[in-house]
Amino acid sequence: MSNPGAPQDDRNATGRGIRLAGRGLAAAGLLGLGVIGSWGALVPALPEPVAWTAPDAATASIPGARYSFFALGDTGERHFLPSLREGQLAVARGLTAHDQVAPVDALILLGDNFYPDGLARDDLAQRVAVNLVWPYCRFADLTGPRSPEVAEACSLPAALRRDPAPALFAVLGNHDHDLAESPGLQREAVPEFVANWQVPAGLVEVIEPVPGLSLVLIDSPAVRSEADLATVTAALRAARGPWRIVAAHHPIAERRDGTAESPGPEIRRALRRADVRVQLFLSGHHHNLQAIEMGTGDPTLHVISGGGATRKPIERDFVGRLIARETTGFARVDLVEGDGREELVVSLHATPRYPAVFWKQAELIGRWGITRNGVVSERP
């Protein structure tokens, strides 16, 4: 694998900066040791993760799941100074707490992984440390050849880290494409730091993690031509299913006012042309949580889980919307066996605005079951 990362001569200096910043970032956000490394700023201490308010097991998961994952997007805010106001840390704390109760098999990031312009070569290690290792320490596989450069951004005790780590899939968002070098760095360089990080090598990739389930990951900002749409259609037809989940950055749901934001409508047409059942479409781009029941020929349920770091007002009214909340948070998806049949269960969890609110856990705001043939029902 090629290494588009920083030159060797720069790595020692970069590593020193991350060791200083990483200690403070992880301390403030996860363990709350009270002192911010290289800045020397005092912050209120947080208790260790074992003291966080644990979610109820029934809220955290559904019994009988044979494959589970978290999905969230729009996470890659720059952190010039660590702060107990970081929304990404509040969401990450919710993920960590829920995973302790009901571990998942994967984490899917839904694009805009690095704001404002994507990932740059000259601050590659720093951004990986702050935007991936610091918040998602529990889920990060730090066995890559360059992992030592970012490892100190993770200060969770070993007992609270997943071993082996779950899969960590990511699609690219529009901000991830702003710098020409960013897509290549995310595909090729990030896995040298976080070994379980995986971005589709091209426009679309189909992953079959367990028998009967196909994850279709689309690089939606790269969809620009009819040939690209044909590639998406062909990939979906090749997905074995019968359960198919599509993940991309841009929403594809129809707006009530008739306006559209490309490439959402184009991708929607490409999915229709495939003429196969898609039970769930996951996206980010809107910095909030929404669930939309779609019509015949479209994915059954469309979930926007773009509140991975910041929250923004609900600006678009989608046809078939079931819920919309201006909040940070995440989605959990469980493929569940029971009563002689399977169903997908999708849960939306809203997180506290600030990670310092350690006594308040993520709140379940909506849960739906989807049958294989595309019937949606609300679940408790």
DAQUI-V534253 format. One record per residue. N is the residue number from 1. RES is the residue in one letter. OMEGA is omega in degrees with one decimal (none if undefined). BURIAL is b if it has 9 or more other C-alpha atoms within 8 Angstrom, else e. D_CENTER is the distance of its C-alpha to the mean C-alpha in Angstrom with 1 decimal. Layout:
n:N res:RES omega:OMEGA burial:BURIAL d_center:D_CENTER
n:N res:RES omega:OMEGA burial:BURIAL d_center:D_CENTER
This chain:
n:1 res:M omega:178.6 burial:e d_center:24.6
n:2 res:S omega:-178.8 burial:e d_center:25.4
n:3 res:N omega:178.6 burial:e d_center:24.5
n:4 res:P omega:-174.6 burial:b d_center:23.7
n:5 res:G omega:-176.5 burial:b d_center:23.1
n:6 res:A omega:176.4 burial:b d_center:25.6
n:7 res:P omega:-176.7 burial:e d_center:29.2
n:8 res:Q omega:-176.8 burial:e d_center:30.5
n:9 res:D omega:-177.2 burial:e d_center:32.7
n:10 res:D omega:-169.4 burial:e d_center:29.9
n:11 res:R omega:-179.6 burial:b d_center:27.9
n:12 res:N omega:178.8 burial:e d_center:30.1
n:13 res:A omega:178.6 burial:e d_center:29.9
n:14 res:T omega:-179.2 burial:b d_center:26.2
n:15 res:G omega:179.1 burial:b d_center:25.9
n:16 res:R omega:179.5 burial:e d_center:28.3
n:17 res:G omega:-179.7 burial:b d_center:26.3
n:18 res:I omega:179.0 burial:b d_center:23.1
n:19 res:R omega:179.2 burial:b d_center:25.2
n:20 res:L omega:-177.9 burial:b d_center:26.6
n:21 res:A omega:-175.7 burial:b d_center:23.6
n:22 res:G omega:179.1 burial:b d_center:21.3
n:23 res:R omega:-178.5 burial:b d_center:23.8
n:24 res:G omega:-179.4 burial:b d_center:23.8
n:25 res:L omega:-178.8 burial:b d_center:20.1
n:26 res:A omega:-179.5 burial:b d_center:19.3
n:27 res:A omega:-177.6 burial:b d_center:22.5
n:28 res:A omega:-172.1 burial:b d_center:21.9
n:29 res:G omega:-171.5 burial:b d_center:18.4
n:30 res:L omega:-176.3 burial:b d_center:18.5
n:31 res:L omega:173.6 burial:b d_center:22.2
n:32 res:G omega:-178.7 burial:b d_center:24.0
n:33 res:L omega:168.4 burial:e d_center:26.9
n:34 res:G omega:-178.5 burial:b d_center:28.1
n:35 res:V omega:178.1 burial:b d_center:28.7
n:36 res:I omega:-175.8 burial:b d_center:26.6
n:37 res:G omega:-170.4 burial:b d_center:27.6
n:38 res:S omega:179.8 burial:e d_center:29.0
n:39 res:W omega:177.8 burial:e d_center:29.3
n:40 res:G omega:-178.4 burial:e d_center:31.3
n:41 res:A omega:176.7 burial:e d_center:30.1
n:42 res:L omega:177.8 burial:e d_center:30.4
n:43 res:V omega:176.0 burial:b d_center:27.7
n:44 res:P omega:-178.5 burial:e d_center:27.9
n:45 res:A omega:172.1 burial:b d_center:27.1
n:46 res:L omega:174.1 burial:b d_center:24.4
n:47 res:P omega:175.8 burial:b d_center:25.2
n:48 res:E omega:-176.4 burial:b d_center:23.7
n:49 res:P omega:-179.5 burial:e d_center:20.8
n:50 res:V omega:-179.3 burial:e d_center:23.4
n:51 res:A omega:178.3 burial:e d_center:24.9
n:52 res:W omega:175.1 burial:b d_center:21.9
n:53 res:T omega:-176.0 burial:e d_center:22.6
n:54 res:A omega:176.8 burial:e d_center:21.2
n:55 res:P omega:174.0 burial:b d_center:19.9
n:56 res:D omega:-176.5 burial:e d_center:22.3
n:57 res:A omega:180.0 burial:e d_center:21.8
n:58 res:A omega:177.5 burial:e d_center:22.3
n:59 res:T omega:-174.2 burial:e d_center:19.7
n:60 res:A omega:-175.3 burial:b d_center:17.1
n:61 res:S omega:175.8 burial:e d_center:17.6
n:62 res:I omega:-180.0 burial:b d_center:20.1
n:63 res:P omega:175.4 burial:e d_center:22.8
n:64 res:G omega:-179.3 burial:e d_center:23.2
n:65 res:A omega:174.9 burial:b d_center:19.7
n:66 res:R omega:170.4 burial:e d_center:20.0
n:67 res:Y omega:-176.4 burial:b d_center:16.3
n:68 res:S omega:173.7 burial:b d_center:13.3
n:69 res:F omega:169.8 burial:b d_center:9.5
n:70 res:F omega:175.7 burial:b d_center:6.8
n:71 res:A omega:179.8 burial:b d_center:4.4
n:72 res:L omega:-178.5 burial:b d_center:3.4
n:73 res:G omega:176.4 burial:b d_center:4.7
n:74 res:D omega:-171.9 burial:b d_center:7.9
n:75 res:T omega:-162.5 burial:b d_center:7.4
n:76 res:G omega:177.6 burial:b d_center:10.2
n:77 res:E omega:172.0 burial:b d_center:13.3
n:78 res:R omega:176.9 burial:b d_center:16.3
n:79 res:H omega:-178.5 burial:e d_center:17.9
n:80 res:F omega:172.4 burial:e d_center:21.6
n:81 res:L omega:177.0 burial:e d_center:22.7
n:82 res:P omega:-174.8 burial:b d_center:20.9
n:83 res:S omega:175.1 burial:e d_center:21.2
n:84 res:L omega:174.6 burial:b d_center:20.9
n:85 res:R omega:-175.1 burial:e d_center:19.7
n:86 res:E omega:178.4 burial:b d_center:16.3
n:87 res:G omega:179.5 burial:b d_center:13.9
n:88 res:Q omega:178.9 burial:b d_center:10.9
n:89 res:L omega:177.7 burial:b d_center:13.2
n:90 res:A omega:177.8 burial:b d_center:13.9
n:91 res:V omega:-179.8 burial:b d_center:10.4
n:92 res:A omega:176.8 burial:b d_center:10.2
n:93 res:R omega:176.6 burial:b d_center:13.7
n:94 res:G omega:177.5 burial:b d_center:12.9
n:95 res:L omega:-178.2 burial:b d_center:10.4
n:96 res:T omega:-178.6 burial:b d_center:13.2
n:97 res:A omega:179.0 burial:b d_center:15.9
n:98 res:H omega:-178.7 burial:b d_center:14.7
n:99 res:D omega:175.4 burial:b d_center:14.1
n:100 res:Q omega:-179.4 burial:e d_center:17.6
n:101 res:V omega:-176.3 burial:b d_center:19.0
n:102 res:A omega:-174.5 burial:b d_center:17.3
n:103 res:P omega:178.2 burial:e d_center:15.5
n:104 res:V omega:177.6 burial:b d_center:12.8
n:105 res:D omega:-176.7 burial:b d_center:13.1
n:106 res:A omega:171.8 burial:b d_center:9.6
n:107 res:L omega:179.2 burial:b d_center:6.0
n:108 res:I omega:174.7 burial:b d_center:4.2
n:109 res:L omega:-167.5 burial:b d_center:2.4
n:110 res:L omega:171.7 burial:b d_center:5.0
n:111 res:G omega:-167.7 burial:b d_center:7.4
n:112 res:D omega:-178.1 burial:b d_center:9.6
n:113 res:N omega:-180.0 burial:b d_center:8.4
n:114 res:F omega:175.8 burial:b d_center:12.1
n:115 res:Y omega:-5.0 burial:b d_center:14.4
n:116 res:P omega:-171.0 burial:e d_center:17.0
n:117 res:D omega:-175.5 burial:b d_center:18.0
n:118 res:G omega:-175.2 burial:b d_center:15.6
n:119 res:L omega:-179.2 burial:b d_center:16.5
n:120 res:A omega:-177.5 burial:b d_center:20.2
n:121 res:R omega:-171.1 burial:b d_center:22.5
n:122 res:D omega:174.2 burial:e d_center:24.4
n:123 res:D omega:-175.4 burial:b d_center:21.7
n:124 res:L omega:-176.2 burial:b d_center:19.4
n:125 res:A omega:-179.2 burial:b d_center:19.7
n:126 res:Q omega:-178.5 burial:b d_center:19.5
n:127 res:R omega:177.2 burial:b d_center:16.2
n:128 res:V omega:-179.9 burial:b d_center:14.6
n:129 res:A omega:-172.3 burial:b d_center:16.2
n:130 res:V omega:-174.1 burial:b d_center:15.2
n:131 res:N omega:179.5 burial:b d_center:11.6
n:132 res:L omega:-172.7 burial:b d_center:10.5
n:133 res:V omega:-179.2 burial:b d_center:13.4
n:134 res:W omega:-176.6 burial:b d_center:14.5
n:135 res:P omega:-171.6 burial:b d_center:11.6
n:136 res:Y omega:-177.4 burial:b d_center:10.2
n:137 res:C omega:-177.4 burial:b d_center:13.7
n:138 res:R omega:-171.8 burial:b d_center:13.9
n:139 res:F omega:-172.9 burial:b d_center:11.5
n:140 res:A omega:174.3 burial:b d_center:12.8
n:141 res:D omega:-175.2 burial:b d_center:15.7
n:142 res:L omega:177.6 burial:b d_center:18.2
n:143 res:T omega:179.4 burial:e d_center:20.9
n:144 res:G omega:-177.3 burial:b d_center:20.6
n:145 res:P omega:179.2 burial:e d_center:23.7
n:146 res:R omega:179.6 burial:e d_center:22.5
n:147 res:S omega:179.0 burial:b d_center:20.6
n:148 res:P omega:-180.0 burial:b d_center:23.6
n:149 res:E omega:-175.7 burial:b d_center:23.1
n:150 res:V omega:-170.4 burial:b d_center:19.9
n:151 res:A omega:-176.0 burial:b d_center:20.5
n:152 res:E omega:171.7 burial:b d_center:22.1
n:153 res:A omega:178.7 burial:b d_center:19.1
n:154 res:C omega:179.9 burial:b d_center:18.2
n:155 res:S omega:169.4 burial:b d_center:20.9
n:156 res:L omega:175.0 burial:b d_center:19.9
n:157 res:P omega:-175.3 burial:e d_center:22.9
n:158 res:A omega:-177.3 burial:e d_center:22.7
n:159 res:A omega:-178.8 burial:e d_center:23.2
n:160 res:L omega:177.3 burial:e d_center:19.8
n:161 res:R omega:179.4 burial:b d_center:17.9
n:162 res:R omega:178.2 burial:b d_center:16.9
n:163 res:D omega:3.2 burial:e d_center:19.5
n:164 res:P omega:179.7 burial:e d_center:18.8
n:165 res:A omega:175.4 burial:b d_center:15.2
n:166 res:P omega:174.3 burial:b d_center:12.8
n:167 res:A omega:179.3 burial:b d_center:11.4
n:168 res:L omega:-178.6 burial:b d_center:8.5
n:169 res:F omega:177.0 burial:b d_center:7.8
n:170 res:A omega:167.8 burial:b d_center:6.8
n:171 res:V omega:-177.8 burial:b d_center:8.7
n:172 res:L omega:176.2 burial:b d_center:10.7
n:173 res:G omega:-178.5 burial:b d_center:11.4
n:174 res:N omega:178.0 burial:b d_center:15.0
n:175 res:H omega:178.9 burial:b d_center:14.9
n:176 res:D omega:-178.6 burial:b d_center:13.9
n:177 res:H omega:-174.2 burial:b d_center:17.1
n:178 res:D omega:174.6 burial:b d_center:19.5
n:179 res:L omega:-176.9 burial:b d_center:20.8
n:180 res:A omega:-177.2 burial:e d_center:22.4
n:181 res:E omega:-171.8 burial:b d_center:21.5
n:182 res:S omega:-179.0 burial:b d_center:17.7
n:183 res:P omega:179.5 burial:b d_center:16.6
n:184 res:G omega:178.5 burial:b d_center:19.0
n:185 res:L omega:179.8 burial:b d_center:18.0
n:186 res:Q omega:-179.5 burial:b d_center:14.3
n:187 res:R omega:-168.0 burial:b d_center:15.7
n:188 res:E omega:-173.8 burial:b d_center:18.6
n:189 res:A omega:-176.9 burial:b d_center:18.7
n:190 res:V omega:178.7 burial:b d_center:15.3
n:191 res:P omega:175.3 burial:b d_center:16.0
n:192 res:E omega:176.4 burial:b d_center:19.3
n:193 res:F omega:-178.2 burial:b d_center:17.7
n:194 res:V omega:-166.0 burial:b d_center:14.8
n:195 res:A omega:-178.5 burial:b d_center:16.3
n:196 res:N omega:178.5 burial:b d_center:13.6
n:197 res:W omega:-177.8 burial:b d_center:11.4
n:198 res:Q omega:174.5 burial:b d_center:11.9
n:199 res:V omega:178.0 burial:b d_center:11.9
n:200 res:P omega:-177.3 burial:b d_center:14.3
n:201 res:A omega:-179.2 burial:e d_center:17.7
n:202 res:G omega:-176.3 burial:e d_center:18.9
n:203 res:L omega:-176.2 burial:b d_center:18.3
n:204 res:V omega:177.6 burial:b d_center:17.0
n:205 res:E omega:177.0 burial:b d_center:16.5
n:206 res:V omega:-179.9 burial:b d_center:17.2
n:207 res:I omega:179.6 burial:e d_center:16.1
n:208 res:E omega:-171.9 burial:b d_center:18.3
n:209 res:P omega:176.5 burial:e d_center:16.9
n:210 res:V omega:179.4 burial:e d_center:19.7
n:211 res:P omega:176.6 burial:e d_center:22.8
n:212 res:G omega:-177.7 burial:b d_center:22.5
n:213 res:L omega:176.9 burial:b d_center:18.7
n:214 res:S omega:171.7 burial:b d_center:17.5
n:215 res:L omega:-179.1 burial:b d_center:13.9
n:216 res:V omega:-175.9 burial:b d_center:14.6
n:217 res:L omega:-174.4 burial:b d_center:12.2
n:218 res:I omega:172.2 burial:b d_center:13.8
n:219 res:D omega:-169.4 burial:b d_center:14.1
n:220 res:S omega:179.5 burial:b d_center:15.2
n:221 res:P omega:-179.6 burial:b d_center:16.7
n:222 res:A omega:178.8 burial:e d_center:18.9
n:223 res:V omega:-173.9 burial:b d_center:20.4
n:224 res:R omega:-173.3 burial:e d_center:23.8
n:225 res:S omega:175.5 burial:e d_center:26.6
n:226 res:E omega:177.5 burial:e d_center:28.0
n:227 res:A omega:177.0 burial:e d_center:27.7
n:228 res:D omega:179.5 burial:b d_center:24.0
n:229 res:L omega:177.2 burial:b d_center:23.9
n:230 res:A omega:177.5 burial:b d_center:26.2
n:231 res:T omega:177.4 burial:b d_center:23.9
n:232 res:V omega:179.7 burial:b d_center:21.1
n:233 res:T omega:-178.7 burial:b d_center:23.7
n:234 res:A omega:179.7 burial:b d_center:25.1
n:235 res:A omega:-179.7 burial:b d_center:21.8
n:236 res:L omega:176.7 burial:b d_center:21.3
n:237 res:R omega:-179.2 burial:b d_center:24.9
n:238 res:A omega:179.5 burial:e d_center:24.5
n:239 res:A omega:-170.3 burial:b d_center:21.7
n:240 res:R omega:-178.6 burial:b d_center:23.7
n:241 res:G omega:11.7 burial:e d_center:22.2
n:242 res:P omega:176.0 burial:b d_center:23.6
n:243 res:W omega:179.9 burial:b d_center:20.1
n:244 res:R omega:177.1 burial:b d_center:18.0
n:245 res:I omega:179.5 burial:b d_center:14.4
n:246 res:V omega:177.6 burial:b d_center:13.4
n:247 res:A omega:177.4 burial:b d_center:10.1
n:248 res:A omega:-178.8 burial:b d_center:10.7
n:249 res:H omega:-172.5 burial:b d_center:10.2
n:250 res:H omega:173.8 burial:b d_center:13.5
n:251 res:P omega:178.7 burial:b d_center:14.7
n:252 res:I omega:-175.1 burial:b d_center:17.8
n:253 res:A omega:-179.3 burial:b d_center:19.5
n:254 res:E omega:177.8 burial:b d_center:23.1
n:255 res:R omega:-179.1 burial:b d_center:24.1
n:256 res:R omega:-177.6 burial:e d_center:27.3
n:257 res:D omega:176.8 burial:e d_center:28.9
n:258 res:G omega:177.3 burial:e d_center:28.7
n:259 res:T omega:-178.2 burial:e d_center:26.9
n:260 res:A omega:177.7 burial:e d_center:24.1
n:261 res:E omega:-179.7 burial:e d_center:21.6
n:262 res:S omega:9.3 burial:e d_center:21.6
n:263 res:P omega:-176.0 burial:b d_center:20.1
n:264 res:G omega:-179.2 burial:b d_center:18.9
n:265 res:P omega:179.1 burial:b d_center:22.4
n:266 res:E omega:178.6 burial:b d_center:23.1
n:267 res:I omega:177.5 burial:b d_center:20.1
n:268 res:R omega:177.9 burial:b d_center:21.2
n:269 res:R omega:179.3 burial:e d_center:24.7
n:270 res:A omega:178.1 burial:b d_center:23.6
n:271 res:L omega:178.6 burial:b d_center:21.9
n:272 res:R omega:-178.6 burial:b d_center:25.2
n:273 res:R omega:-179.8 burial:e d_center:27.3
n:274 res:A omega:176.6 burial:b d_center:25.8
n:275 res:D omega:173.3 burial:e d_center:27.4
n:276 res:V omega:-177.9 burial:e d_center:25.3
n:277 res:R omega:170.6 burial:b d_center:23.6
n:278 res:V omega:-176.3 burial:b d_center:19.9
n:279 res:Q omega:-172.7 burial:b d_center:18.9
n:280 res:L omega:172.4 burial:b d_center:15.4
n:281 res:F omega:-178.8 burial:b d_center:13.7
n:282 res:L omega:177.7 burial:b d_center:10.1
n:283 res:S omega:172.4 burial:b d_center:9.5
n:284 res:G omega:174.7 burial:b d_center:8.7
n:285 res:H omega:171.3 burial:b d_center:11.6
n:286 res:H omega:-171.6 burial:b d_center:13.3
n:287 res:H omega:-179.2 burial:b d_center:12.4
n:288 res:N omega:-179.8 burial:b d_center:13.0
n:289 res:L omega:178.8 burial:b d_center:12.8
n:290 res:Q omega:172.3 burial:b d_center:14.9
n:291 res:A omega:-173.9 burial:b d_center:16.2
n:292 res:I omega:173.5 burial:b d_center:18.8
n:293 res:E omega:-173.2 burial:b d_center:21.2
n:294 res:M omega:-173.0 burial:b d_center:22.3
n:295 res:G omega:179.8 burial:e d_center:25.7
n:296 res:T omega:-179.8 burial:e d_center:27.5
n:297 res:G omega:178.3 burial:e d_center:26.3
n:298 res:D omega:170.6 burial:b d_center:22.8
n:299 res:P omega:-173.3 burial:b d_center:19.7
n:300 res:T omega:-179.0 burial:b d_center:20.7
n:301 res:L omega:178.2 burial:b d_center:17.8
n:302 res:H omega:-179.6 burial:b d_center:15.5
n:303 res:V omega:173.1 burial:b d_center:12.6
n:304 res:I omega:179.8 burial:b d_center:11.2
n:305 res:S omega:-175.8 burial:b d_center:8.2
n:306 res:G omega:-178.7 burial:b d_center:8.4
n:307 res:G omega:-175.3 burial:b d_center:9.6
n:308 res:G omega:-179.7 burial:b d_center:7.1
n:309 res:A omega:-178.1 burial:b d_center:10.3
n:310 res:T omega:176.6 burial:b d_center:13.1
n:311 res:R omega:178.7 burial:b d_center:14.9
n:312 res:K omega:-177.4 burial:b d_center:17.2
n:313 res:P omega:174.8 burial:e d_center:19.9
n:314 res:I omega:-173.1 burial:b d_center:19.8
n:315 res:E omega:-176.1 burial:e d_center:21.5
n:316 res:R omega:177.0 burial:e d_center:21.5
n:317 res:D omega:-176.7 burial:b d_center:23.3
n:318 res:F omega:175.6 burial:b d_center:22.1
n:319 res:V omega:176.9 burial:b d_center:24.6
n:320 res:G omega:-175.6 burial:e d_center:23.9
n:321 res:R omega:179.6 burial:b d_center:21.6
n:322 res:L omega:-178.7 burial:e d_center:21.5
n:323 res:I omega:174.7 burial:b d_center:19.7
n:324 res:A omega:179.6 burial:b d_center:18.4
n:325 res:R omega:173.6 burial:e d_center:17.7
n:326 res:E omega:-174.6 burial:b d_center:17.5
n:327 res:T omega:167.3 burial:b d_center:15.3
n:328 res:T omega:179.1 burial:b d_center:12.2
n:329 res:G omega:-175.3 burial:b d_center:10.3
n:330 res:F omega:174.0 burial:b d_center:7.9
n:331 res:A omega:171.3 burial:b d_center:8.8
n:332 res:R omega:-179.9 burial:b d_center:10.3
n:333 res:V omega:178.8 burial:b d_center:12.0
n:334 res:D omega:169.7 burial:b d_center:15.2
n:335 res:L omega:-165.6 burial:b d_center:17.8
n:336 res:V omega:172.8 burial:b d_center:20.9
n:337 res:E omega:178.3 burial:b d_center:24.5
n:338 res:G omega:178.7 burial:e d_center:27.4
n:339 res:D omega:176.5 burial:e d_center:30.7
n:340 res:G omega:179.2 burial:e d_center:31.2
n:341 res:R omega:178.3 burial:e d_center:28.2
n:342 res:E omega:170.1 burial:b d_center:24.4
n:343 res:E omega:170.5 burial:b d_center:21.9
n:344 res:L omega:174.6 burial:b d_center:18.3
n:345 res:V omega:-177.7 burial:b d_center:17.4
n:346 res:V omega:-178.4 burial:b d_center:14.6
n:347 res:S omega:174.4 burial:b d_center:14.3
n:348 res:L omega:-178.1 burial:b d_center:13.0
n:349 res:H omega:174.3 burial:b d_center:13.3
n:350 res:A omega:-178.3 burial:b d_center:14.3
n:351 res:T omega:173.7 burial:b d_center:14.4
n:352 res:P omega:-176.4 burial:b d_center:17.5
n:353 res:R omega:-176.4 burial:b d_center:17.6
n:354 res:Y omega:179.7 burial:b d_center:18.5
n:355 res:P omega:-179.8 burial:b d_center:17.8
n:356 res:A omega:178.1 burial:e d_center:21.6
n:357 res:V omega:-170.1 burial:e d_center:21.9
n:358 res:F omega:-177.2 burial:b d_center:21.6
n:359 res:W omega:-178.7 burial:e d_center:23.9
n:360 res:K omega:-178.2 burial:e d_center:21.6
n:361 res:Q omega:176.1 burial:b d_center:18.8
n:362 res:A omega:-176.9 burial:b d_center:16.0
n:363 res:E omega:174.3 burial:e d_center:17.9
n:364 res:L omega:-177.6 burial:b d_center:17.5
n:365 res:I omega:179.3 burial:e d_center:18.2
n:366 res:G omega:178.9 burial:b d_center:18.2
n:367 res:R omega:-177.1 burial:b d_center:18.3
n:368 res:W omega:171.7 burial:b d_center:19.4
n:369 res:G omega:178.4 burial:b d_center:20.8
n:370 res:I omega:176.8 burial:b d_center:21.1
n:371 res:T omega:-178.6 burial:b d_center:24.0
n:372 res:R omega:-178.3 burial:b d_center:24.2
n:373 res:N omega:167.3 burial:e d_center:26.5
n:374 res:G omega:175.0 burial:b d_center:24.3
n:375 res:V omega:-178.2 burial:b d_center:25.6
n:376 res:V omega:175.4 burial:b d_center:23.3
n:377 res:S omega:178.3 burial:e d_center:24.5
n:378 res:E omega:-179.4 burial:e d_center:23.5
n:379 res:R omega:177.2 burial:e d_center:23.0
n:380 res:P omega:none burial:e d_center:24.1
